[in-house]
Amino acid sequence: MNGLRIRLEELIQSRHLLETSFYKRWTAGNVSREELQGYAKEYYQFEKEFPRFISAVHSKCEDLEMRQMLLENLIDEERGENNHPELWMRFAEGLGVRREELQNHFHSDETEHLLRNFREATGSAHVVDGLAALYAYERQQPEVVRQKIDGLKRYYGLSEDRAVDFFRVHQVADVHHAETEISLLERLCDDEEMKERAVLVVQRTLDTLYDFLDGVERRYRPAA
């Protein structure tokens, strides 16, 4: 296994999203429906922008083969009526959140910080920055969404395909997306300086993802 791959894997596992307080409470059934509704509204602001983050990295790749690999990821996210932002809206509807609420929601400072991190990384002239940010997120998703599905079915009565399709799709798709991203990082990070750059972006992205979820908890968790 490539040294960069090992290093990033160790970093991600040390700051895995399943270790956040919010997701621990979710998988134990201790998050209220109101919190989930708030989370759905905040996360939508990120999910609707995610295809554009991929697109930004794609447009900066000079290598045709790399662009083709990223194009497959982008198509998965955005093509057709079952595009991923649409699937998220269906999940939110399953929680009782109207589409208008998602679209008109004024998001938190932590959500803005998350969006800014991804905009800066994927908008960077260094393709490595964007790939590292995407990888820090998508590498974790298959395991995260598997546990989310289990919690939603067991504790929150969400078992219809329409309500959980977003998570089921990412359980498979993000395995391939993450592999694309790390394979491209391995090709591009051919010296220590670029490897360090990737590590720093992954660390920063993990921190902003943690801050985002902590912000959801602070904003929507009912007072004891």
BELZIWO-V566774 format. One record per residue. N is the residue number from 1. RES is the residue in three letters. OMEGA is omega in whole degrees, -180 to 180 (none if undefined). Layout:
BEGIN
N_RES_OMEGA / N_RES_OMEGA
END
This chain:
BEGIN
1_MET_-179 / 2_ASN_-177 / 3_GLY_179 / 4_LEU_179 / 5_ARG_179 / 6_ILE_-177 / 7_ARG_180 / 8_LEU_178 / 9_GLU_179 / 10_GLU_180 / 11_LEU_-179 / 12_ILE_-179 / 13_GLN_179 / 14_SER_-177 / 15_ARG_-174 / 16_HIS_-177 / 17_LEU_178 / 18_LEU_177 / 19_GLU_176 / 20_THR_179 / 21_SER_-177 / 22_PHE_-179 / 23_TYR_174 / 24_LYS_179 / 25_ARG_178 / 26_TRP_-175 / 27_THR_176 / 28_ALA_-180 / 29_GLY_-176 / 30_ASN_174 / 31_VAL_-180 / 32_SER_177 / 33_ARG_179 / 34_GLU_176 / 35_GLU_178 / 36_LEU_178 / 37_GLN_177 / 38_GLY_177 / 39_TYR_-179 / 40_ALA_-180 / 41_LYS_179 / 42_GLU_-175 / 43_TYR_179 / 44_TYR_-179 / 45_GLN_176 / 46_PHE_-175 / 47_GLU_-178 / 48_LYS_179 / 49_GLU_-171 / 50_PHE_177 / 51_PRO_180 / 52_ARG_175 / 53_PHE_177 / 54_ILE_-180 / 55_SER_180 / 56_ALA_179 / 57_VAL_179 / 58_HIS_-175 / 59_SER_-178 / 60_LYS_179 / 61_CYS_177 / 62_GLU_-177 / 63_ASP_-177 / 64_LEU_-178 / 65_GLU_178 / 66_MET_179 / 67_ARG_180 / 68_GLN_179 / 69_MET_179 / 70_LEU_178 / 71_LEU_178 / 72_GLU_177 / 73_ASN_-179 / 74_LEU_178 / 75_ILE_178 / 76_ASP_-176 / 77_GLU_-162 / 78_GLU_-173 / 79_ARG_167 / 80_GLY_-176 / 81_GLU_178 / 82_ASN_177 / 83_ASN_-170 / 84_HIS_173 / 85_PRO_177 / 86_GLU_178 / 87_LEU_177 / 88_TRP_179 / 89_MET_178 / 90_ARG_175 / 91_PHE_-180 / 92_ALA_177 / 93_GLU_177 / 94_GLY_177 / 95_LEU_-179 / 96_GLY_179 / 97_VAL_179 / 98_ARG_180 / 99_ARG_-180 / 100_GLU_178 / 101_GLU_178 / 102_LEU_-173 / 103_GLN_-177 / 104_ASN_-175 / 105_HIS_175 / 106_PHE_-169 / 107_HIS_-175 / 108_SER_176 / 109_ASP_-179 / 110_GLU_176 / 111_THR_177 / 112_GLU_178 / 113_HIS_178 / 114_LEU_179 / 115_LEU_-179 / 116_ARG_178 / 117_ASN_-179 / 118_PHE_178 / 119_ARG_-179 / 120_GLU_-178 / 121_ALA_-177 / 122_THR_177 / 123_GLY_-179 / 124_SER_175 / 125_ALA_177 / 126_HIS_-179 / 127_VAL_179 / 128_VAL_-179 / 129_ASP_-179 / 130_GLY_179 / 131_LEU_-179 / 132_ALA_179 / 133_ALA_179 / 134_LEU_-178 / 135_TYR_180 / 136_ALA_-180 / 137_TYR_-171 / 138_GLU_178 / 139_ARG_-175 / 140_GLN_-167 / 141_GLN_-179 / 142_PRO_179 / 143_GLU_-180 / 144_VAL_-175 / 145_VAL_177 / 146_ARG_180 / 147_GLN_175 / 148_LYS_180 / 149_ILE_-180 / 150_ASP_179 / 151_GLY_-179 / 152_LEU_-180 / 153_LYS_-173 / 154_ARG_-171 / 155_TYR_-171 / 156_TYR_174 / 157_GLY_178 / 158_LEU_-178 / 159_SER_179 / 160_GLU_-179 / 161_ASP_-176 / 162_ARG_-176 / 163_ALA_-175 / 164_VAL_-178 / 165_ASP_179 / 166_PHE_-176 / 167_PHE_180 / 168_ARG_179 / 169_VAL_-177 / 170_HIS_177 / 171_GLN_-180 / 172_VAL_-172 / 173_ALA_-174 / 174_ASP_170 / 175_VAL_-179 / 176_HIS_180 / 177_HIS_-178 / 178_ALA_179 / 179_GLU_175 / 180_THR_-176 / 181_GLU_-178 / 182_ILE_178 / 183_SER_177 / 184_LEU_177 / 185_LEU_179 / 186_GLU_179 / 187_ARG_-174 / 188_LEU_-177 / 189_CYS_-174 / 190_ASP_173 / 191_ASP_-174 / 192_GLU_-180 / 193_GLU_-179 / 194_MET_176 / 195_LYS_178 / 196_GLU_178 / 197_ARG_179 / 198_ALA_180 / 199_VAL_-178 / 200_LEU_179 / 201_VAL_177 / 202_VAL_180 / 203_GLN_-180 / 204_ARG_180 / 205_THR_176 / 206_LEU_179 / 207_ASP_-179 / 208_THR_175 / 209_LEU_176 / 210_TYR_-180 / 211_ASP_179 / 212_PHE_-178 / 213_LEU_174 / 214_ASP_178 / 215_GLY_176 / 216_VAL_-179 / 217_GLU_180 / 218_ARG_-173 / 219_ARG_-169 / 220_TYR_-180 / 221_ARG_180 / 222_PRO_178 / 223_ALA_-179 / 224_ALA_none
END
